[in-house]
Amino acid sequence: MRLSVTAIILAAATSAAMASTVTLDLPGDAEVERNAVDYGCGDQTVKAEYVNAGDNSIAVLTLGDRTVVAVTVLSASGAKYAGQNYVWWTKGDNADLYDLTKGEDAPAVMSCEVVK
């Protein structure tokens, strides 16, 4: 099975966006499912694309001009993803973004709801 993720990476020196494709080869024949979701987070928006292939799941988050690719990690409830210095934790139509550089017990830096 081949899993492709397209992430938008903004060039640091220009405002033009370049698309990059990352391909992961996974054993087995699980079907790849993709789901794009927009979240309203106060006066900001987070775009999330969830890519699921069997037991493997990732979230590609667009946070302003940053792209974060996060993988699922163990959670007590909901779906929890970790990538770079962020944790993205979803449950139902709600999601919280945590910045690990702020400390392990720091509150979410953003609380979001699905835009319908």
C-alpha positions, 0 to 999 in steps of 0.5 A: 500500500502506498500512502501519499501526503501533499503538504503546502510549504510556504517559501520563507523568502517569498509569499508563493506556495510550493507543493511537496509530496511525501510518499510512505510505503506501508505493508498490507493492503489497507484502504487509504481514507482522507478527510479534510476538516476546517476548524474555527478557533476564535479568530483563527482557522485550522485546516486539518487533513486526516489520512488513515490507512489501517492502524496508521493515521496522520493529520496534516495541520495548516496553522497560519503559514505553518504546516505540521504533520502529526501522527497518532499517539495513545490517548484516553479518549478522542484522537490525539496527534503529535508533530513538531512541538504540537499536540492536536487532540480531537474529540467529536467536533472539538479540538485543542492545540497544545504547544509542548514548549509551554510546558507539559501541564500548560493549557491549550493554546487554541480551542477549536470547533468544526466549521459546518 
